Every structure is written in structure tokens, then in C-alpha cells.
Amino acid sequence: MSAPRVLLSGLALAQPMGGVVRHAREILPRAARLLAARGGGLAVLEGRGGLPLELPAGVERLRSSVPPGSALARASLETPRLRRALAEAQARGAPFDLVHTAHLPAPGELQVPLALLLHDLKALHSSHERRARRLVARGVVLRALRRAELVLAVSEALRREVLELGAVPPERVRVVPNAADHLTPLERAPAADAPLVHVGHIERRKNLALLLHALAHDPALPRLVLAGAPKADEDVRLRDLAARLGVSARVEFVGLLDDAGLARLYARAACAVFPSWREGFGIPALEARLAGVPVAVSRSSALLEVAGAATPSFEADDPPGCAAAIRAALDTPRAALERAAEHARRYRWDDSAARLVEAWTDAARASASAPGRRTGSGPTGS
């Protein structure tokens, strides 16, 4: 078969820039062009308020009134709306071959294969969530994995986590990595007072409190700049903690930066530090490597895979160890930084888009050749 016609559920993409939105912004236009060139196509189901992405002219944009912010409301409305879109396409003689989603809960039975992209499995492991919520999340994840014809993970580390759950055979789990070549690095120009930087959402799972404790443990460490959009009241909590630890004057919140602002931040940084409890990938760590910035990371999930195995690292609950890793990163030789930048350049959005389209095509072909193939003509919903 030629490349498939793919219906993408984009209901959860109306959110601040982060790994999920970056992935969609970079990979979907490339994948759409590849599909079109090979005889396939891409359509996107948008939530209320539209989709903050630029897509090629040939991409069909399906409007809906599904609210993007509430996972509960989205879960109840998404499946009927997708079924309706599938039935309408079938009726006009241009059926979809596959539905792709990158959020949980995943849609229910759709009569066509489901491709599920996972950015992380944070909901299964968060120590900040009640045990009952983690058990519910586990059930949601397992049901989605069993339902999916194709599971896509953004790193080898995340693929291993998925397989450890035992809900899906290895041949149905593929890696489609993130990349960082959206960033155009500037020449490095760190001043004498160059800061430590962290790029990413200001949220609990990023474990930014550890950086404040590391600053308190080692008063000679550089100041810290936190760049990213706050979630819930995490920025308020961190400001309060910084005041209690006596490090407020050494911590700056600069909010969400555009790509040009990120390039300037990396060019002037002394070191980039990523203390997350868990990461499915870690695009900012790869950006920092591409920009030639010394990096220190927690030993969590994919960060060492992305930043490189030789990256100074620390346990996510160890402020002295974090401070020591930052010190080691600050002393990284130039040759090692150049090797790390070369490692980062191996990740390219064009390559990832090609992997994604190949995986979609294989999944649609396998479903088409299997007995009892689903037709996409199920209930329409409302």
C-alpha cells in the first residue's frame, strides 16, 4: 500500500511550549509532507480554540468543541467525535487507515488501528500523587497499550519502561526520538557571572527544589535562571523555598522563552542542569548539548541517554551530589563539549518524521492484511 491516511487527535496540544508541543510543532509538518509525497495524507482533529501549530496547506483540519484543558471532558467526548470523523471520511470514499494520539486517556474502540505516542510514563511513578491515583493511571496506561496497534516511544529508555509493563509485544513498540535542530545555537559567550540554567516547565516532577537546596549547600555555585512556564503554583512554592533557604537573590524566574531567547540563554550559560525525577526524553538537555553548554543531569530515565553517558550526574534526592556534579560539569574540557555537540547533532527532526511515517505505514499495512480488519465505519457519535 502507499502511505496511509492518518487522523491525528490534536485535542491536547493547546498548551504552553514544552516537549509535547515541541514534538508536534516540529514533526507533524514534516510527516504531513512525507505522507502527501507518498500518496497518503494527514488530518487533525482540533479541540475548542483550534490548534497553535503551522501545518502544510494539504492537511485537513477538523474542528470540534471538545475542551482541551479537561482530561475528563476530553475523554468523554473524544471517541464519539473521532468515530464521526472516521464515518464521514468513509462515506465520501476517502477513509482513514489509522488514528494517532499522543495523550492519555487514549480514545476507545475506533474500528481502525490506533497509534499511541508516549512522551513519558510520569503518571505511574510520581511520588507527589496519591497511591490511588497512580493505580488509576496504571490502568489507563495498560488499557491504552493493549488497544494500540502501534506504540511509539520518544527514547530507548522509555521503550524499555513500556516493555517492562508487559502489556504489548516488543515488535509493536518503536522509538521515534525528539531532536534539537530547531535551535540555531549562537557562539558561546559566558560572562564571569554566567548562570546555571534550567529550561522546562516549572512543575513538581522537574524536581527544581533540588537545585535550590544545592545552591544552599554550596554558596559558591553560580546563580540559577529558571526558564519555563509555571504549572499550578509550583513557582510560588519554589519562591517560598528559596526564601527559607536564603537563596532568593541567586534565583531568577524568566518565564517562557522563544527559540531566539533560548539560543541567547544557552550562549551565556555557565552550565545547564536537569534534576527531574523522571523524563521520557529531555529536549532541553539535547538543546544545551547542541549549543555547547556544559550539562549535569539526574540519573533518571532518559536524561543520560539524551545528554550522553559521560555527562556528570547525580541522584535526584541528593543536593550535595547535585552540587558536585555541577562543579564537574563546569570543568568539562572543550573536546568533551565538542563530542557531546556531535552526539546531539545525530538527532534530527527530519529523521524522526521519516521514522514516524514508516511506523504508521507498517501498522496500517499489517492491519490491512490481518483477518477481520476493522473498517472505520463504526458508530458516529455526536
N, C-alpha and C positions, 0 to 999 in steps of 0.2 A: 504494500500500500504506500501511497505518498504520505507526506507528513499529515498528522491528524488535525481535525478542527477541535480546538480546545476552548472550553468555557471555564474561565477563571473567576472564582468568587473573591472579589476585592472588597468585601464589606468591612473588613477590619483595618484597612490601610489608611484611613483618615486619622492619623495620629502624628505626634511630633517625630522629627527625624531621629532615627535610631537604626539598629541593624535590620529590622523588618522592612522599614520604608526604604532604606538604602538599597537593600537587595531588590525590592520590587522596582524601584526607580531605575536601577542600572540594568537588571537582567530582562525585564519584561519587554522593553522596546527592542532589544536585540533578538530575543526569542521570537517576537512577532514578525520581525523581518525575515528570520530564517524560516519560519513556518510558511510565510507567504511565498518565499522563493522556491519552496519545495512542494507547493500545491496545497498546503494546509491553511490554517487561519486561527486567529485568536479573538475571542470576545470576552469582555469583562463585565461582570455584574457589579454595579456600583451601589453603595449604600446611600442613605439620605445625605444630601450635600455634595454628592459627586466624589470624584477621585482626584487627589492632588498629584497626579502623575502626567507627564507628557508622553503620549503614545503615538505611534505612526498612524497616518490617516486611515489605513485599511482596517484598523482594529475597531470592532463593533463595541459600542458602549451601551450597556443595558441599564436603564435607570430603575431604581426601586426606592421605596420609602422605608426600607429596613434601617433602623438606627444603628450607627457604627459603634456607639460608646458602650452599650449594654450587652454583655455576652449572653445574658439570659434571654433578652428580647431577640437578639440576633439568632440565637439557636432555635427559637420557636418559629421564626419567620423565614429563615434562610432556605431550608429544604423545600417548602412549597414554592418559593419563588424560583429556585433552580429547576424544579420539576416543570414549572410553567415554561421557562425559557427553553428547556430541552424539547418539550412537546411542540412549542411554536416553531422551533427550528426543524423538527421532524416533519411537521405539516407543510412547510414551504420547500421541502426537498433538499435541505442543507443541514442534515443532522450533525450534532456534535458527537465526537468519538470519545471524549474524556472530559472529566471535570477536575480542576486543580484547585486546591485550597491550601492556605498557609496559616490557618488559625484553628484553634480548638474552642468549643466542641466542633468536630467535623460534621458536615451535613449527613443526613440519614440516607437510606436506600434511594438510589437515583437511576437505576437501570442502565447506567453506563459506568465504565471504570472510574475509580476515584484515585487521583494522585495527591498525596499528602506531603507537604513540605514542612519539616520541623526545624525551627531555629534553635530550640533548646528543650530540655525537659525540666525546667526550673520548678514547675508546679509539683513535681514529685518529691523534691528534696528540700524545699525551703524550710529552714528551722524557725522562720517567723510566722508560719501558718500553723493553725491547729491541726492535730493529727487527723481529725475527721475530714478536714478539707483536703488534706493530702491523699487520703484514701479515696475520696470522691474523684480527685484529679487523676489518680491512678486508673480508676475505672473508665474515665473519659478517654484517657490516652490509649488504654488497651482496646477499647471498642473501636476507636479510630484506626488503630494499626491493623486490626483484624478485618476491617471493612475495606481498607485501601488495597487496590491492585498494585500500587507503586508507592513506596515511602522514600522521600528524599531528605537526606541529612546534610547540613552545611559543613560538616567536618568528619574526619575519620573517627575522632573521639566520640562524637555524638552518634555516629553509626554503631559503634561498639555498645554504647548505652542502650540504644534501641534494641539491638540483638540480645542483650542481657535480659530484657523483659520477656523474651521467649514467645512473643505473640505473632511474629512474622518471620518467614524463612529468609535466609541471607540473600538469596537471588532477587528478592523483591525490595531490597534496601540499597539505594545508590547514594553516592556523595556528589553534591553539586555545591562546590565551595563558594564562599564570598570572595571578594577581591578588594583591591585598594587603588586600582589605576584610574579611578575617578579623581584622585587627588593629584594635583600638579605641584610637586614639592618646590619650595624655594631654597635658595642657598642658605646653609646653616649660618646663623649669626647670633649665638647666645651671648648675652652680656654677662658681666661679673655677677649680677644678681639674678641670673636666669632661674626661672621657677621649675619646680616639679609640676607636671600637668596630668590631669585625668580627663579623658573625653568619653562621654557616655551619659545616659540618663542618670539623674540624681535619684536613686532608688535604693531600697534596703539591700537587694541582692548584690549590688555592686560593692557592698562592704566598705564604703568610704570612711566609716568611723575608724577603721584600722589605720588609715593614713593620718588621721588626727592624733591617734594615740602614738603613732611612730614619730610625728613631729614633737609631741610632748616628751617622748623618750630621748630623742636626740635633738636638742635645741639648735645644733649647728646645721641641720639639714636645710636646704633651700625652702623658700616659701612654696605654697601649693596653690595652683589655679585649677578650679573645677569648672569644666565647660560642658554644659548639657542642660536639658530641660528637667525640672524637678517633677517627681511623681508623688502624689498625695502630699504629705507635709514633711517629706524627708529633708528638704533644705532647711526647714525650721529646726528640726531635730538636730541636724548637724551643726547649725549655728549655735544652738544651746550647748551642745557638747564641746565645741571649740572654746566657748566662753568658760566653761567649767574647767577645761584643761589648760586654760591660759594661752591658747594659740590663735585666738581670733585675728590678731594683727598679721598672722602669717598665712591666712586662708582667704582666697578671693573666689567668689562665685561670679562667673561672667555670662551665664546663660547659654542658649543655643547659638552656635556659630555656623555661618555658611561655609562653603568649601574654601573660599578665599581667606576667611578668618581662621579656619583650621590650619591652612598652609602657613599663615603668619605665626600662629601659636606654636606649631611644631618647629619652625625655623628658629624660634627664640627660646625654646625649652631646654632646660638642663637635662631632664630625664622625664620619660612618660611612665606612669605607674598604674597597674591594673590589679586591684586586690579582690576581685569578685569571688564570691563563694562558688559560683558555677558559671560557665559560659559555654554556649554551643559553638561559638566561633571566636569573636572578638575583633571586629573590623578596625576599631581604633588602634589596637596593638599592631595590626598589619600596616595601617597608615603611618604610624610612628616609625616602624622599621623602614618603610619605603622612603620616609623623609630623613633617614639617617640619625634618628634620635636614640640615645641610649634607653633601654627598656628594662623594667623589672616587673615581674608578674607573680601572682599567686599560683600555687601548684594545683589548679582547678581545671578539670575537664580539658578544653581545647586550647587554653592560652599558650601552653608551651609548644603545642603543635604549630600554632599560628606564628608565634614570635620566634621560634627556633629553640631547639633542645638546650643550647648553651646559654640561654638567657638567665641572668640572675633571678632566683625565685625564692619564695617564702611560703610558709603555711598561712592560711587565711585567718588564723586566730593568734598570730604571733607578732606583736608590734616590734620587739627588738629584732626579730628575724627580718621583718619588712624593712626596717631602717638599715640593717646590714646589707640587704640585697640592693637597696637604693644606692648605698655607698659603692658597692661593687659595680653597679651599672654605670655610675658616674665616672668610674675609672676604665670603662670599656675601651680597648685600643681601637684606633681608626680602622685598621684592617678588619677587625671583627665587625665593626659597624657596616663596612662595605659589603662583607659577606652576608650580613643579615638583610641589607637592602636588596642584594641579588636574590636572596630567598624570597623576599616579598614580591619581587617583580615576576616571579613564576606564577603568581595568582593573577589571572586576567578575566575581566567580565565577559569578553568575547568567548573565551574557552568555556566558561561556566554556562553561558547561554547555549552553546553547542551541546554540552553535556545534557542540559535540561531538555532540549528538543529531541535529542537521541533517546532519552529515557521515556519521554511522552510517546514517541513513535513506537518504541518496543512494547510498551504497555498496551497501547491501542491495538497493535498487531497481534499480541498474544491473546487479548480478549476476543478479537475478531475471529481467530482461528480455533478458539475453545468451544466445546459443545455447549449449547444453551446460552449463547451470547445474549447479554441484555441489550435491548433495542433503543432505550431512551424514550419510549412512548408511554411512560407511566403516568400516574395521576398528575393533574396540572396544579392543584392547589389554588391559592388566591394571592 
